[in-house]
Amino acid sequence: MTPEELSSAISACLADAVRAGELSVDVPEEIRVERPKNRDHGDWATNIALQLGKRAGMAPRQLAELIAGRLATVEGVASVEIAGPGFLNVTLDAAAAGALAKSIVEAGAAYGTNEALAGHVINMEFVSANPTGPLHIGHTRWAALGDSIARVLRASGADVTREYYINDAGNQMNVFAGSVLSRLHGRDVPEGGYPGQYIVDLGHEVLSAHPDVRELTDEAALPIVREAAYAAQMKDIRATLAEFDVEFDVYFSEREGLHESGAIETAVKRLREQGHVFDADGAVWLRTTDFGDDKDRVLIRANGEPTYFAADAAYYLSKKDRGFAEKVYLLGADHHGYVNRLKAIAACAGDDPEAAIEVLIGQLVSVNGAKLSKRAGNIIELKDLIEWLGKDAVRYSLARYPADSPLTLDPELLKKNSNENPVFYVQYAHARSRGAARNAEAAGVARTVDGTDVFDAALLTHPSENDLLARLAAYPSIVAKAAEFREPHRVARHLESVASAYHSWYDNCRIAPQGDEEVTDLNRTRLWLNDATSQVLANGLGLLGVSAPERM
C-alpha cells in the first residue's frame, strides 16, 4: 500500500461516515500522511482528525476514534492507534507494505510520476546568457536547477516549455562584433570590448566562413562578422548545454522575435489600450507604480528608441500569446529589482501577476580552487568545470541545495569515491543494486519461474526491509512536493535516504543463497525489492540530470 493509497483509504472512510450520518463535514480532496519520526509509532501518521474536528463539531480525539474504527477494517491495515489529542498512527501488514516492491518494478520509469500539476501550462525561462561569450560559472546553477525543475514539473503532469532568451539585440552585439573584427586584423580589442582567446577563436571561424572578410572596410565587414561570430558563439553555447545534459525547447531571439517582427510596437499599443501607457517629456511610459513598482518605466525614449523594459513587456506578451498561463523566470542574485517590474507588466496586461508570474532568484555558486578559463581569461567556464569535476558531480551538487542559499563546491570532496561524497553515495547504491541483480542471476535467482512472477510480500519482514519499503513508498510524494515548491533538492536528499536504507538492507538481507542452499521464494522476493530500489534511484537521478551507472 502506497501513501497515496492510504490517503485515499482515509478519504473513503470519512466519506462513508458522512453517508452513514455519523459525521457532517466536507471531506478534503487530499489527506496528507507522513512518516512518523519514531518508527515505533507505526508506518504512517496523519493529523486529519485535528484538522477537521472543529468543522465537524467533534473533539479531534472523538473524530479520530471514528476514523480508526473504519480504517482498521481496510485490507492491508494491520492496526490504527490514536495518539495525543487525535493523531492517527497506522501500521500496515507486511504483505501490504511489501507489495509495493512489485508494483514499482512493474511501473518502471513511470513510478513517481503523478498528476498533481496536470492542466498547468508553464513557460520556464532560464540561463539566457548573452551570446557574446561562453557559458561560465555564473550560469551553471540555473542551468542545472532550471532543467531539474522542468523535469520534476513534467513528472507531476505539467506541460512545460523550457525557453532560452537570446539577448541578440542592442549595442552589445556591435561591441562583440568589433572585438572579433579587431582581433581578425591583429589589433587590440576596443575599449570596453570583449577580451579572451575565445574572441580570437571566433575570428578564425568567421574567416573560415568568409575568407575575404579582412579585405573589406570595417564598416562593410562589421555586420558580416557580427552574424558569423554570433552563430559560432551560439553553437558553442548549445554544445556546452548538451554536454551538461540541459535541453531547451525554444531558443527565442530578441532581435527577430521582438524588434524585427514589430512586437515591441504592438506591445506598446496593446498596453496603451489597457489604459496604462502615458506620454511625458517626449517619451512613452508605462504606469507600473499602479501595481507596486517603485517608479514608472520608460518604454520608448524621446529619441524613439525602445528600452530594455519595452522588450521585457513585449516578451511577456509573446509568452501570453503563445498560450503560457504561467511564466516562470529564473534570475540571478542581482535581479531582485526585476520582480516588481515583471509583475507590474503582467498586471498592466490585464493578468493576475500572482498567478501569471513566478520569479525564482538564485544565489551565486563558487568552486574552491577553480581556475580562470584559458580561453576567456576572466571567467570560469562551464565546460572547464564539466571536464574537471564531471557533469554528474556538478549537476547533483547544484541540485542538492535550495536555489536561494549561497553555495561553495568542494572539488576534493566531489572527486572522492567515498560515502562522504553524496553523488558517489547515491550512484554507488544504484550500481551496487545492479551488481546484486547480476550476482543473483548467476546464482539462479530470478523474479519469475516458468514465465510466472514469484513474489510473496509477506516474506519481507526484516526491519531493514520495512524501512527501505517505506522510503521507496514516499518517493512519489517527494517528487510532487519538489514540483509544487520548485525544489529539486528534495529529490536529491530523498535519494540519499533511499541509498542509506538500501546499504543497510544489503548488509542484513541476502538476495542470493549461500553455498549449496536452494533458491527460495524469499530470494526471489528480495530480488524484486532490490530491483525496485534500482528503479527509484534511477528515476530520481534522471530527474536531476544525473546518470545511474550499472557499475562503479
C-alpha positions as CSV (number, residue, x, y, z in Angstrom):
1,M,0.0,0.0,0.0
2,T,1.4,3.4,-1.1
3,P,1.0,6.6,0.9
4,E,-1.4,7.7,-1.8
5,E,-3.5,4.6,-1.5
6,L,-3.6,5.0,2.3
7,S,-4.6,8.7,1.8
8,S,-7.4,7.5,-0.5
9,A,-8.5,4.9,2.1
10,I,-8.8,7.5,4.8
11,S,-10.8,9.7,2.5
12,A,-13.1,6.8,1.7
13,C,-13.6,6.2,5.5
14,L,-14.6,9.8,6.0
15,A,-16.9,9.8,3.0
16,D,-18.6,6.6,4.3
17,A,-19.1,8.1,7.7
18,V,-20.7,11.2,6.2
19,R,-23.1,9.0,4.1
20,A,-23.9,7.0,7.2
21,G,-24.9,10.2,9.1
22,E,-22.1,9.7,11.7
23,L,-20.3,12.9,10.5
24,S,-21.1,16.2,8.8
25,V,-18.1,17.7,7.2
26,D,-16.6,18.4,3.7
27,V,-14.1,15.7,3.0
28,P,-10.8,17.2,1.7
29,E,-9.6,16.2,-1.8
30,E,-6.2,15.2,-0.4
31,I,-5.4,13.8,3.1
32,R,-1.7,14.1,4.0
33,V,0.0,11.1,5.5
34,E,3.6,11.3,6.7
35,R,6.3,9.0,8.1
36,P,6.4,9.3,11.9
37,K,9.8,10.3,13.3
38,N,9.6,7.4,15.7
39,R,9.0,4.2,13.8
40,D,7.6,2.6,17.0
41,H,4.5,4.8,16.3
42,G,3.7,2.9,13.1
43,D,4.4,3.2,9.3
44,W,2.3,6.3,8.6
45,A,0.6,9.1,10.6
46,T,-2.0,11.7,9.8
47,N,-3.4,14.7,11.7
48,I,-6.7,14.8,9.7
49,A,-8.8,14.5,12.9
50,L,-7.2,17.6,14.3
51,Q,-7.8,19.4,11.1
52,L,-11.5,18.5,10.7
53,G,-12.6,18.2,14.4
54,K,-13.8,21.8,14.8
55,R,-15.5,21.9,11.4
56,A,-17.2,18.6,12.2
57,G,-18.3,19.8,15.7
58,M,-16.5,17.0,17.4
59,A,-13.5,16.7,19.6
60,P,-10.5,15.7,17.5
61,R,-9.9,12.5,19.5
62,Q,-13.6,11.5,19.1
63,L,-13.3,12.0,15.3
64,A,-10.0,10.0,15.4
65,E,-11.8,7.1,17.1
66,L,-14.5,7.2,14.4
67,I,-11.9,7.1,11.6
68,A,-9.8,4.5,13.3
69,G,-12.7,2.1,13.6
70,R,-13.4,2.2,9.9
71,L,-9.7,2.3,8.8
72,A,-8.8,-0.8,10.8
73,T,-11.1,-2.9,8.6
74,V,-9.3,-1.8,5.4
75,E,-7.4,-4.6,3.7
76,G,-3.7,-4.1,4.3
77,V,-4.0,-2.1,7.5
78,A,-2.7,-4.1,10.5
79,S,-3.6,-1.6,13.2
80,V,-4.6,2.0,13.9
81,E,-3.7,3.7,17.1
82,I,-4.7,7.1,18.4
83,A,-2.0,9.3,20.0
84,G,-2.2,12.6,21.9
85,P,-5.1,14.9,21.1
86,G,-6.1,13.0,17.9
87,F,-3.1,11.8,15.8
88,L,-3.7,8.6,13.9
89,N,-0.8,6.2,13.7
90,V,-1.2,3.5,11.1
91,T,0.7,0.2,10.8
92,L,0.4,-1.8,7.6
93,D,0.6,-5.6,7.5
94,A,3.8,-7.0,6.0
95,A,2.1,-8.1,2.8
96,A,0.5,-4.7,2.1
97,A,3.8,-2.9,2.7
98,G,5.9,-5.4,0.7
99,A,3.6,-5.5,-2.3
100,L,4.9,-2.1,-3.2
101,A,8.2,-3.6,-4.4
102,K,6.5,-5.5,-7.2
103,S,4.4,-2.5,-8.2
104,I,7.5,-0.3,-8.5
105,V,9.2,-2.7,-10.8
106,E,6.1,-3.1,-12.9
107,A,5.7,0.7,-13.2
108,G,9.3,1.1,-14.2
109,A,10.2,4.7,-15.3
110,A,6.7,5.8,-14.6
111,Y,7.0,5.2,-10.9
112,G,7.0,8.6,-9.1
113,T,5.1,10.4,-11.8
114,N,1.9,11.9,-10.8
115,E,-0.9,14.3,-12.0
116,A,-0.6,16.9,-9.2
117,L,0.1,19.7,-11.8
118,A,-2.0,18.3,-14.7
119,G,-3.5,21.2,-16.7
120,H,-0.7,23.6,-15.8
121,V,0.9,25.1,-18.9
122,I,4.2,26.6,-17.9
123,N,6.9,28.5,-19.7
124,M,10.3,28.3,-17.9
125,E,12.9,30.7,-18.9
126,F,16.4,30.1,-17.6
127,V,20.1,30.6,-18.3
128,S,19.5,33.1,-21.2
129,A,23.2,34.0,-21.2
130,N,24.2,36.8,-23.6
131,P,25.6,35.3,-26.9
132,T,28.8,37.3,-26.6
133,G,30.8,34.8,-24.7
134,P,31.0,31.2,-23.4
135,L,28.8,29.9,-20.6
136,H,30.5,30.3,-17.2
137,I,30.1,29.5,-13.5
138,G,27.5,32.3,-13.2
139,H,25.2,30.4,-15.5
140,T,25.9,26.9,-14.0
141,R,23.5,26.9,-11.1
142,W,20.4,27.9,-13.2
143,A,21.4,25.5,-16.0
144,A,21.3,22.6,-13.5
145,L,18.4,23.7,-11.4
146,G,16.3,25.1,-14.2
147,D,16.5,21.8,-16.1
148,S,15.8,19.7,-13.0
149,I,12.8,21.9,-12.0
150,A,11.4,21.4,-15.5
151,R,11.9,17.7,-15.1
152,V,10.0,17.4,-11.8
153,L,7.3,19.7,-13.1
154,R,6.8,17.4,-16.1
155,A,6.9,14.3,-13.8
156,S,4.0,15.9,-11.9
157,G,1.9,16.3,-15.0
158,A,2.6,19.9,-16.0
159,D,3.0,20.9,-19.7
160,V,6.4,22.7,-19.5
161,T,8.3,24.6,-22.2
162,R,12.0,25.3,-21.5
163,E,13.0,28.6,-23.1
164,Y,16.3,30.3,-23.7
165,Y,16.0,34.1,-24.3
166,I,18.8,35.2,-26.7
167,N,19.7,38.8,-26.0
168,D,21.0,39.4,-29.5
169,A,19.9,43.0,-30.0
170,G,21.4,46.2,-28.9
171,N,24.9,47.8,-28.9
172,Q,26.5,44.8,-27.1
173,M,26.3,42.9,-30.3
174,N,28.2,45.6,-32.1
175,V,30.8,45.7,-29.4
176,F,31.1,42.0,-29.6
177,A,31.5,42.1,-33.4
178,G,34.0,45.0,-33.1
179,S,36.1,42.9,-30.7
180,V,36.2,39.9,-33.1
181,L,36.9,42.2,-36.1
182,S,39.8,43.8,-34.3
183,R,41.4,40.5,-33.4
184,L,40.9,39.4,-37.0
185,H,43.2,42.3,-38.0
186,G,45.6,41.7,-35.1
187,R,44.5,44.8,-33.3
188,D,43.7,45.1,-29.6
189,V,40.0,45.0,-28.8
190,P,38.4,48.4,-28.5
191,E,37.9,49.9,-25.0
192,G,35.0,48.2,-23.3
193,G,35.3,45.3,-25.8
194,Y,35.5,41.5,-25.0
195,P,38.9,40.1,-24.1
196,G,40.0,36.5,-24.2
197,Q,41.3,33.8,-26.5
198,Y,37.8,32.8,-27.5
199,I,37.4,36.1,-29.4
200,V,40.5,35.1,-31.5
201,D,39.0,31.6,-32.0
202,L,35.7,33.1,-33.2
203,G,37.7,35.2,-35.6
204,H,39.1,32.0,-37.1
205,E,35.6,30.6,-37.5
206,V,34.4,33.8,-39.1
207,L,37.4,33.7,-41.5
208,S,36.6,30.1,-42.4
209,A,33.1,31.1,-43.4
210,H,34.1,34.4,-45.0
211,P,37.7,34.1,-46.3
212,D,37.6,37.6,-47.9
213,V,36.2,39.5,-44.9
214,R,39.5,41.1,-44.0
215,E,39.7,42.7,-47.4
216,L,36.5,44.7,-46.6
217,T,36.3,48.0,-44.8
218,D,35.4,47.8,-41.2
219,E,32.0,49.3,-41.9
220,A,31.3,46.7,-44.5
221,A,32.8,43.8,-42.5
222,L,31.1,44.5,-39.2
223,P,27.6,43.1,-40.0
224,I,29.2,40.0,-41.6
225,V,31.4,39.4,-38.6
226,R,28.6,40.0,-36.2
227,E,26.3,37.4,-37.8
228,A,29.1,34.8,-38.2
229,A,30.6,35.2,-34.7
230,Y,27.1,35.2,-33.2
231,A,26.2,32.0,-34.9
232,A,29.5,30.4,-33.8
233,Q,29.1,31.5,-30.2
234,M,25.5,30.2,-30.0
235,K,26.8,26.9,-31.4
236,D,29.3,26.8,-28.6
237,I,26.6,27.6,-26.0
238,R,24.3,24.9,-27.3
239,A,27.1,22.3,-27.3
240,T,28.1,23.2,-23.7
241,L,24.5,22.8,-22.6
242,A,24.2,19.5,-24.4
243,E,27.3,18.3,-22.6
244,F,25.7,19.4,-19.3
245,D,22.5,17.4,-20.4
246,V,20.4,20.6,-20.5
247,E,17.9,20.9,-23.3
248,F,15.7,23.8,-24.4
249,D,12.5,23.5,-26.4
250,V,12.7,27.1,-27.6
251,Y,15.5,29.5,-28.4
252,F,13.8,32.9,-28.6
253,S,15.7,35.6,-30.4
254,E,15.1,39.1,-29.1
255,R,16.2,40.7,-32.4
256,E,13.9,38.5,-34.6
257,G,11.1,37.9,-32.2
258,L,10.7,41.4,-30.7
259,H,12.5,44.0,-32.8
260,E,12.3,42.9,-36.4
261,S,8.8,41.4,-36.0
262,G,7.3,44.7,-34.7
263,A,6.3,43.0,-31.5
264,I,7.6,45.9,-29.4
265,E,5.4,48.5,-31.2
266,T,2.4,46.1,-31.0
267,A,3.0,45.6,-27.2
268,V,3.1,49.4,-26.6
269,K,-0.2,49.8,-28.5
270,R,-1.8,46.9,-26.6
271,L,-0.7,48.3,-23.2
272,R,-2.0,51.7,-24.2
273,E,-5.4,50.2,-25.0
274,Q,-5.3,48.8,-21.5
275,G,-5.1,52.3,-20.1
276,H,-1.6,52.1,-18.5
277,V,0.6,53.9,-21.1
278,F,1.1,57.7,-21.0
279,D,3.4,60.3,-22.7
280,A,5.6,62.6,-20.9
281,D,8.8,64.6,-21.7
282,G,8.7,63.3,-25.2
283,A,8.9,59.7,-24.1
284,V,6.4,56.9,-23.8
285,W,5.9,55.4,-20.3
286,L,4.1,52.5,-18.6
287,R,2.4,53.4,-15.3
288,T,3.8,50.5,-13.3
289,T,3.5,52.3,-10.0
290,D,-0.2,51.4,-10.1
291,F,0.9,47.9,-9.4
292,G,3.6,48.1,-6.8
293,D,6.6,49.1,-8.8
294,D,8.8,51.8,-7.2
295,K,8.6,54.1,-10.3
296,D,7.0,54.3,-13.7
297,R,9.1,52.8,-16.6
298,V,10.0,54.3,-19.9
299,L,9.0,52.1,-22.9
300,I,10.1,54.4,-25.8
301,R,12.8,57.0,-25.2
302,A,12.4,60.6,-26.5
303,N,14.7,59.7,-29.4
304,G,12.3,56.9,-30.5
305,E,14.5,54.0,-29.3
306,P,12.7,51.3,-27.3
307,T,14.2,50.5,-23.8
308,Y,15.1,47.1,-22.5
309,F,11.9,47.3,-20.4
310,A,9.9,47.6,-23.6
311,A,11.5,44.4,-24.8
312,D,10.6,42.8,-21.5
313,A,7.0,43.9,-21.9
314,A,6.8,42.6,-25.5
315,Y,8.4,39.3,-24.4
316,Y,5.8,38.8,-21.7
317,L,3.0,39.4,-24.2
318,S,4.7,37.0,-26.6
319,K,4.6,34.3,-23.9
320,K,1.0,35.1,-23.1
321,D,0.0,34.9,-26.8
322,R,1.7,31.5,-27.1
323,G,-0.6,30.1,-24.5
324,F,1.5,30.1,-21.4
325,A,-0.7,30.9,-18.5
326,E,2.2,30.5,-16.0
327,K,5.5,32.1,-16.7
328,V,8.5,31.2,-14.5
329,Y,11.6,33.3,-14.7
330,L,14.8,32.0,-13.1
331,L,17.1,35.0,-12.4
332,G,20.4,35.7,-10.8
333,A,21.0,37.2,-7.3
334,D,21.5,40.6,-8.8
335,H,18.0,40.7,-10.4
336,H,15.8,41.3,-7.3
337,G,14.7,44.6,-8.8
338,Y,13.2,42.8,-11.8
339,V,10.5,41.1,-9.7
340,N,8.1,44.0,-9.2
341,R,8.5,45.4,-12.7
342,L,7.8,41.9,-14.2
343,K,4.7,41.6,-12.1
344,A,3.7,45.1,-13.0
345,I,3.9,44.2,-16.7
346,A,1.6,41.3,-16.1
347,A,-0.9,43.5,-14.2
348,C,-0.8,46.2,-16.9
349,A,-1.5,43.4,-19.4
350,G,-4.7,42.5,-17.5
351,D,-3.4,39.4,-15.8
352,D,-3.2,38.4,-12.2
353,P,0.5,38.8,-11.5
354,E,0.5,36.3,-8.7
355,A,-0.8,33.6,-11.0
356,A,0.9,34.6,-14.2
357,I,4.4,35.4,-13.0
358,E,6.8,33.4,-10.8
359,V,10.3,34.7,-10.3
360,L,12.9,32.4,-8.7
361,I,16.1,34.1,-7.5
362,G,19.3,32.0,-7.3
363,Q,22.4,32.8,-5.3
364,L,25.9,32.6,-6.7
365,V,27.9,29.4,-6.7
366,S,31.7,29.2,-6.3
367,V,34.2,26.4,-6.5
368,N,37.2,26.2,-4.3
369,G,40.4,26.2,-6.4
370,A,38.7,26.8,-9.7
371,K,41.0,28.4,-12.3
372,L,40.0,31.1,-14.7
373,S,39.4,30.0,-18.3
374,K,42.5,30.0,-20.5
375,R,40.2,30.8,-23.5
376,A,38.1,33.5,-21.8
377,G,40.8,34.8,-19.5
378,N,38.5,36.4,-16.9
379,I,35.8,33.8,-16.1
380,I,35.5,30.2,-15.0
381,E,33.9,28.4,-18.0
382,L,31.2,25.8,-17.5
383,K,32.9,23.4,-19.9
384,D,36.0,23.5,-17.8
385,L,34.0,22.6,-14.7
386,I,32.5,19.7,-16.5
387,E,35.9,18.5,-17.7
388,W,37.4,19.0,-14.2
389,L,34.7,17.6,-11.9
390,G,32.4,15.7,-14.2
391,K,28.8,16.5,-15.3
392,D,27.2,14.3,-12.7
393,A,29.1,15.7,-9.8
394,V,28.4,19.3,-10.7
395,R,24.7,18.7,-11.5
396,Y,24.0,16.7,-8.4
397,S,25.8,19.1,-6.1
398,L,23.9,22.1,-7.6
399,A,20.6,20.3,-7.3
400,R,21.2,19.2,-3.7
401,Y,20.7,22.7,-2.2
402,P,17.9,25.3,-2.3
403,A,18.5,27.9,-5.0
404,D,18.4,30.8,-2.6
405,S,21.3,29.5,-0.5
406,P,24.9,30.6,-1.4
407,L,27.0,27.6,-2.3
408,T,30.6,26.8,-2.5
409,L,31.6,23.4,-4.0
410,D,34.5,21.4,-2.7
411,P,36.3,19.8,-5.6
412,E,38.3,17.4,-3.4
413,L,35.1,16.0,-1.9
414,L,33.3,15.7,-5.3
415,K,36.2,13.7,-6.6
416,K,36.2,11.2,-3.7
417,N,34.9,7.7,-4.2
418,S,33.6,7.5,-0.7
419,N,30.4,7.8,1.3
420,E,31.3,11.4,2.1
421,N,30.6,12.3,-1.5
422,P,26.8,12.5,-1.8
423,V,26.7,11.9,-5.6
424,F,29.0,8.9,-5.3
425,Y,27.0,7.6,-2.4
426,V,23.7,7.6,-4.4
427,Q,25.2,6.4,-7.6
428,Y,27.1,3.6,-5.8
429,A,23.8,2.4,-4.3
430,H,22.4,2.1,-7.8
431,A,25.5,0.3,-9.1
432,R,25.5,-2.0,-6.1
433,S,21.9,-2.9,-6.7
434,R,22.6,-3.8,-10.3
435,G,25.6,-5.8,-9.2
436,A,23.4,-7.6,-6.7
437,A,21.0,-8.4,-9.5
438,R,23.8,-9.8,-11.7
439,N,25.0,-11.9,-8.8
440,A,21.5,-13.2,-8.1
441,E,21.1,-14.2,-11.8
442,A,24.4,-16.0,-11.7
443,A,23.2,-17.9,-8.6
444,G,19.9,-18.9,-10.4
445,V,17.7,-16.3,-8.7
446,A,15.0,-14.8,-11.0
447,R,11.8,-12.9,-10.4
448,T,9.9,-15.4,-12.5
449,V,9.8,-19.2,-12.7
450,D,8.5,-20.7,-16.0
451,G,7.2,-17.3,-17.1
452,T,5.2,-16.7,-13.8
453,D,6.1,-14.0,-11.4
454,V,7.1,-15.3,-8.0
455,F,6.6,-12.7,-5.2
456,D,5.4,-13.2,-1.7
457,A,5.3,-9.8,0.0
458,A,4.6,-11.4,3.4
459,L,8.2,-12.7,3.4
460,L,9.7,-9.2,3.6
461,T,9.6,-9.0,7.4
462,H,13.1,-7.8,8.4
463,P,13.2,-4.3,9.9
464,S,15.6,-3.1,7.3
465,E,13.1,-4.2,4.6
466,N,10.3,-2.3,6.2
467,D,12.5,0.8,6.4
468,L,13.5,0.5,2.7
469,L,10.0,-0.1,1.5
470,A,8.8,3.0,3.4
471,R,11.3,5.2,1.7
472,L,10.5,3.8,-1.7
473,A,6.8,4.4,-0.9
474,A,7.5,8.1,-0.1
475,Y,9.2,8.8,-3.4
476,P,6.1,9.9,-5.4
477,S,5.1,12.4,-2.8
478,I,8.6,13.7,-2.7
479,V,8.5,14.3,-6.5
480,A,5.1,16.0,-6.2
481,K,6.4,18.4,-3.4
482,A,9.6,19.1,-5.4
483,A,7.4,20.2,-8.3
484,E,5.0,22.2,-6.2
485,F,7.7,24.2,-4.4
486,R,10.2,24.2,-7.4
487,E,12.8,22.4,-5.1
488,P,14.6,19.5,-6.8
489,H,16.9,19.3,-3.7
490,R,14.0,17.4,-2.1
491,V,14.6,14.6,-4.6
492,A,18.3,14.6,-4.0
493,R,18.0,14.4,-0.3
494,H,15.4,11.6,-0.5
495,L,17.7,9.6,-2.8
496,E,20.4,9.8,-0.2
497,S,17.9,8.4,2.4
498,V,16.9,5.6,0.0
499,A,20.6,4.8,-0.6
500,S,21.2,4.7,3.2
501,A,18.3,2.3,3.7
502,Y,19.4,0.1,0.8
503,H,23.0,-0.2,2.1
504,S,21.6,-1.2,5.5
505,W,19.3,-3.8,3.9
506,Y,22.0,-5.1,1.7
507,D,24.2,-5.8,4.7
508,N,21.4,-7.6,6.6
509,C,19.4,-9.5,3.9
510,R,21.0,-11.7,1.3
511,I,19.4,-12.0,-2.1
512,A,21.4,-14.9,-3.5
513,P,21.6,-18.2,-1.4
514,Q,24.9,-19.2,0.1
515,G,26.8,-22.3,-0.9
516,D,24.5,-25.2,-1.7
517,E,21.4,-23.6,-0.3
518,E,18.3,-23.8,-2.6
519,V,16.8,-20.8,-4.2
520,T,13.6,-20.0,-2.3
521,D,10.7,-17.6,-2.8
522,L,12.4,-15.3,-0.2
523,N,15.4,-15.0,-2.5
524,R,13.1,-14.2,-5.5
525,T,11.0,-11.7,-3.5
526,R,14.1,-9.9,-2.3
527,L,15.3,-9.6,-5.9
528,W,12.0,-7.7,-6.6
529,L,12.8,-5.3,-3.7
530,N,16.4,-4.9,-4.9
531,D,15.2,-4.1,-8.4
532,A,12.5,-1.7,-7.1
533,T,15.3,0.2,-5.3
534,S,17.3,0.3,-8.6
535,Q,14.3,1.8,-10.3
536,V,13.6,4.5,-7.7
537,L,17.3,5.5,-7.7
538,A,17.4,5.6,-11.5
539,N,14.2,7.6,-11.7
540,G,15.3,10.1,-9.1
541,L,18.7,10.6,-10.6
542,G,17.1,11.1,-14.0
543,L,15.1,14.0,-12.6
544,L,18.3,15.6,-11.6
545,G,20.0,15.0,-14.9
546,V,22.5,12.6,-13.4
547,S,23.4,9.2,-14.7
548,A,22.6,5.9,-12.9
549,P,25.7,3.7,-13.5
550,E,25.4,0.0,-13.8
551,R,29.0,-0.5,-12.5
552,M,31.4,1.7,-10.5
